[in-house]
Amino acid sequence: MEKELIINSTPTEVEIALLEDSKLVELHYQKTNNNFTVGDIFLGRIKRLMPGLNAAFVDIGHKKDAFLHYTDLGPKLRSLLKFTNSSMSGGINTHVLDNFKIEPDIIKTGKIDQVLGKKLPILVQVLKEPISTKGPRLSCEITLPGRYLVLTPFSNIVAVSKKIANADERKRLQLLVESIRPKNFGVIVRTAAEGKKVADLHEELSLIMAKWEDMFRQMHKAKPPIKLLSELDKTSSILRDILSDSFNRIVVNDKQLYQNIRGYLESIAPEQVKIVAQHRNNRSVFDAFGVTKQIKSSFGKTATMPSGAYLVIEHTEAMHVIDVNSGHKMSSQNQEEAVMRVNL
């Protein structure tokens, strides 16, 4: 399978398309002036509790208060609040959690006003970016991602990506990470870690811990709202999350972004720098690779299935209506078999 990343940069946004055998499978957008990106970590303050919604509104500096639902608090909320308060007041003087007492988990079916209070400072991470009249959506389940590992504070669980199929390799990675992870920090081992040496994993873990330490130092005597950690820009975060040896090409239309991507790849995957190319044609990069056409077709009323069947999707004020048609390409003479193929 040929995998390509096509990047179209404009003055107001960056559009990123992932193609597999020239077929559009993912599309990402990022506004260039967005200060509230998914993954950003803030020290916020509870503005309002909404027991009817079982949620809270949090001030993180956006013009619209951010939304935090009880289900996004995570089981380790009490430990998070304890760490936040102690860090701000100077009650603890180190970012490591070796001697930090983990508090009991909160229950999944609890009420927001039983665990949070108004004006309470709280460590949060952006789960969804602000859109239209809505502010960001937040989570208290803090994660610090790298290319190979994801660090999860206040946990001791090591989880290995299920996409790593080899049982021996999964066991090897589990044992390696158990031997190097700091106490009271859980780790998620990503697919990209397959085959990596302990030195590579330890190096990345140290870099992630350095980010956690920087956050801890900023929290001392901090006055919320304040951003503690910025996620990578969308392009770099996508490269970090999905880049693999199976990628054949990365094409970008902007010279500065092209240089930035090459520089980022030099740091995480030097052997992949050679697949980055700058699109110099006057024709739009999305037009040149057939992305524009596929986007238009995706948002049209008709969606064609690989079997030859197609869907007609109509939106009315009351409902969405989807009509399933077998299409003229269905060759089976057996009606039941034809219907089954359409439904599959």
Secondary structure, 3 states (H helix, E strand, C coil): CCEEEEEEECCCEEEEEEEECCEEEEEEEEECCCCCCCCCEEEEEEEEEECCCCEEEEECCCCCCEEEEHHHCCCCHHHHHHHHHHHHHCCCCCCCCCCCCCCCCCCCCCCHHHHCCCCCEEEEEEEECCECCECCEEECCCCEECCCEEEEECCCCEEECCCCCCHHHHHHHHHHHHHHCCCCEEEEECHHHCCCCHHHHHHHHHHHHHHHHHHHHHHCCCCCCEEEECCCCHHHHHHHHHCCCCEEEEEECCHHHHHHHHHHHHHHCHHHHHHEEECCCCCCHHHHCCHHHHHHHHCCCEEECCCCCEEEEEECCCCEEEEEECCCCCCCCCHHHHHHHHHC
